[in-house]
Amino acid sequence: MNGQQDAATAAVPATMTVWAQHRYGGPEVVAAETIDVPEPRAGEVLLRVGATGLNAGDVRLLRGDPLLVRLLFGLRRPKHAVRGMDVAGTVVARGPDVSDLAIGDEVVGELPGGGLAPFAVAPVARLVRRPAAVSRVDAAALPIAAGTAWQALTLAGALEGGRVLVIGASGGVGTFAVQLAAHRGLEVWALTGARSLDLVTSLGASHAFDYKAVGPGSPELAPDSLDAVIDIAGTAPLRALQRLVRAGGRVVLVAGEGGRVLGPVGRMLRAAVLSIGSSRGIRPLAAKADPHALQELLALVETGAVKAVVERTFALSDARDGLAHVDAGHTVGKVVVVP
């Protein structure tokens, strides 16, 4: 660290042990290695990591799947070797001209990567202050999952008193989507696994069904009975989803299955075709980092209106096991890594 940084940087070591990957693959390609602690550049701060939330996106980048993502994140290996995008931590050093945050500030935000480490560099523009009443673990569960749920409901456009169906309601995005929809005064219906029915109901769903027994086209889900569908699972036929919503209603695609090369792009293109001339639109969601929404979400957690459902925490020394747990695809709520 250079001498112009704040005095608190004297406590920052020169090196650290991180979990890194230098090729695409499963959790087995991630290994512990020692690297230099990075210095924050202009517009950045260095965080002492307090908690890192894992997401499906971390697994996508881990595997480089679909192949299309490699055009943006690295053809042969990921540009950012250390996974972990959702980070809550303490500011321990500031880059040149950073004045919005001070040493010791507790913050949370969505980073480009680097969270599976004791220290991580973060763009100031992506960070918000963490309220003292919100734990680091809960805060680290919010940026991507809760932010995506927030943006999906906004895109759906359903008004208070409307009825929304959340498909894939027990995952990270789903548990937040159910709560946020209920908080906005919507009647929430949900499809989830059998083991999560009680959980989803406790989060605010008035009707919850086992997705193996009930789906689009089942008697329980009548045509023209919904104002919006939030499809997180990404496996239901698009026409079946479109038939569920009333005229003026909207289907929002948060995720989707697809081929090895293009992933969900083909499904998105089909959605665009089906929406032409229809009063029942299908809209793919391109979620992005939204610090303003994150600040609103932290306030909701602080007041108890929304809670982070954290299925498991893993020690940083077991971070590879945490990635493997998410990679298995059956996480209820969120997985968070803590040092």
N, C-alpha and C positions, 0 to 999 in steps of 0.2 A: 504494500500500500504506500502511496506517496505521502510526503509530509504535509501537503496542503489540506488533507482530509481532517475531519474532526478528531479530537484527542481520543475519542472512544474507539477509534480504529486500532489503537495499540493492542487491544485485546483480541484482534482477529489474527488467527494463525496464518502462516505462509502457505500451508498445504491442507488438503482435506481428502477424505475418502468418500467417493461417490459411486453410484450405480450407473454404469455406462454400457452402451452397445456400439459396436463398430461394424455391424452387419445386420441385415434384416432377419427376423425369425421369431420364434416363440420366446418365452421368458428365459429359456436356457442360454440365450445369447447375451444376457445382461450379466455383468460381472463387476465386482468391487475393484476399484482402482484409485490410486492416489494422484491427484492433480493439484495445480496451483489454485489458490483461492482467487477468483477473478476480481479485477478492479472495475468499479462502475465508471462508465463513460458519461458524457454530457446527457442529461435527461434521465439518468439511471441512479438507482441506489443499490447498495448491497444489503441483503436481508440475512439475518440469522434465522434459518427455517424453523418454525415452530410446529407446523403440520402441513402435509401435502395430500390433497384429495386426488384419488385416481379416477379416471374416466375411461369409457370405451374408446375415446379418441387416443388415449395413451397406448392402448393395445393396437389400434389401427396403425399408428406410427411405429410401434414396436415391430410389427410384421410387414410394414410397407404394403398394406392391403386396403383397398385395391391398388393395382400397380399405378393407376393414375395419380395417386398421392405422391409418388416418388418424383414426379415432375416438379412439384413444389417444395418437397422436403428433402430431396437428395436422391439421385439415381441409384447409386451403389450402396449408400449407407445414409442414415439421417444426418442432416446438418447439425442438429442439436443431439449430442450423444446421450445426454442425461434426460430421462423421461420425467414427467411430473410438471403439470401446468398450473394447477390450482394451489396456491401457496399462501399460508398465513405466517407472518414472521415479524421480526423486529428490525428496524433500520439500524445498521451499525456503521455504514459509511455512505457518503454522498458523492455523486459525480460533480464535475464542474457546473456551476450555475444552478444547482438544485437548491431551491429555497422553500418549496412547498412543504417539505417534510423535514423533520429534525431527527437527530440521533436519539434512539429510544422509542420513537413512534411505533405503535403496533398497527400493522396494515395487513390487507389481504387483496389478492387480485389474480387475474389470469395471466400467466407468463408464457413466453414462447416455449419454455422448457426449463429443465434444470432443477426441479423441485426435489428430486431424490438425492439430496446432498445436505450437508450441514449449513451451507451458505449458497445463496443464489442471487444473481443480478436480476433486477426488475425494472422495467420502464415505469417512471413515475406516473405517466399518463394512464396507466392501467391499474393503479393502486387506489384504494380508499382506506380510511382509518377504520380499524376494528373497534367497535364499542366494547368497553370493559366487561359488560354483561354477557357478551357472546364469546364462548370459548374458542380457542384456536382450532380445535377439531371441527366444531360446527361451522366456523367461518370458512375453513378450507373445503368444506363440502359444497359450498354455494356457487362459486363463479360460473363454471360451465354448466352444471346440471340445472341449478335453479335459474340461471340466466337463460338457458335454452327454453325451459318451461315458461318463463315470463314472456319471452319473445314469441313462442308458439301461440300462447293465449291471445296476445296482442294481434297477431296475424289472423287468428281465427275470427276475431271481431264479434264474438257472441256477447250479447248484452245481458245485464242483470236479469235474472229470472229465466234465462235460456237454459237449454239442456245440452251438455257436452259429454261426449264419450272419450275416455282416455284409454287407448290400447297400449298395453305394456306399462301398467300403472304402478308396478312395485319396484322398478329400477330407480336409478338416481334421478333421472328427469321425471319419470312418472310419479314418484312420491311427492315431488314438488308441484307438478302440474295439478294433481288432485287437490292439494291444499290451496294453491293459489286460485284455482277455479272456484272452489267453495268459498274462499275469502272474498271473491268478487261477486258473490251472490248467484252463482250458477248452480244448477242441479247437475251433480256429477254422477255419471255412470262409468263403470270401469271394467276392463278385462285384464285379468292377471292370473298367476298360477294359483292352484288350490291352496297352497300353504300360506298365501299372502292375502286371502280374502278378508280376514278379520283386520289385518293391518290397514288395508286400503279403506275399509269401512271406517275405521277409527280416525283416519286422516280427513274424512269428509265426504266420501262417496256414499250416495244414497242407495245405489244398486251396484253390486260387484259380482262378477261372474267368472267362473273358471274358463279360461280361453280354450281349453281342450273340449269343453262341452257346449259353449256358446260362442258364436262368432257372427260376423256380418252375414245376413241371410237366415239366421236362426229366428224362431218365433219371438224370442225375447227382445230382439232388435228389429223392430218393424221399419219398413221403408218410410221415409219422410217424417221420422219421429225425433230427429235431432237438429240442433242449430249449428253444431260443430263437432268435428271428430279430430282428435289429436292422435295421430298414428305414430307411436314410438317404436313399436315392434317391427313394422315395415314388411310384413309378409302377406297381408290380406289383399285380395284382388281389388284393383282400383275402382272398377265399376261397382262392386259390392259396397265399397265405402261411399261412393258418390250417391248411391241410392238411399243411403241412410239419412242424409241431410235434407232438410226442407229447401224449397226454392229460396235463394238468397243465402243459404248456409254455405259452409266452407269446410273442406277437409285439409288439414295441415299435415304434411309429411315431414316428420322429424328425422327419421332414419329409413333405411330400406335395404333389402337384400339385392344382390346383383351379381354380375360376373366377376371373374378374377381381375379383369383389366379395367373396366369402367365402373364397377361397383353399382351404386344406385342411380347412375346417370340415365340409364335406359328407362328406369321406372319414372324418373322425373320427366323425361321427354314424353312418355305415354300420358302422364298426368296433364301435361300442357296440351296435348292433342284432345284429350277428353274434356278439357275445360273450354275449348273453343265453342262459343255460342251457347254455353250452358249457364244456367242460373245457379248451378251447384259447382263452384270452383274447387279445384285441387291445387294447393299451393305448397311447393317444397320450401322448407325453411333453411336459410343459410345463416345460422346463428353466428354471432360475433361477440367479441368482448365488449361489455357495456358497463362501465364503472357507475353510471348513474343508476341503472337498474340494480346493480350490486348493492349500492348504498340503500336503496329502498328495501331490498331483501334483508339486509342486515337489521334494519329497523323493525321489520316484521318478526324476525327471529328474536330480537331483543325484547319485544312486547309479548312474545309467546303466541302470536297469531299464526306463525309457521315454525315448524321444527325440522331440523336436519335428521333424517333417519340414517344412522350410521350402523351398518351391520357388523363391521369389524374394524379394529385398528391393528396395524402391524408396526413393530419397531423398525427404525431405519435399517438396522442390521438384517431384517427379514423382508426388505422391500421387494426382492424378487418373488417371494411367496405371495406378497400382495398383488403383484402384477399377474401371477399365475391364477390367483383367485378371480380377478376381474376377467382374465382371458377365458376362464371356464364358462362365463356367460350366464350365470344364474344368481348374480348378486342381488340381494334385496336392499334397496337404498344405496348407501355409499360405503366405500372402503377408503380409509385414511391412514397415511403413514406418519408416524411421529418419531422424533429423535429421542 
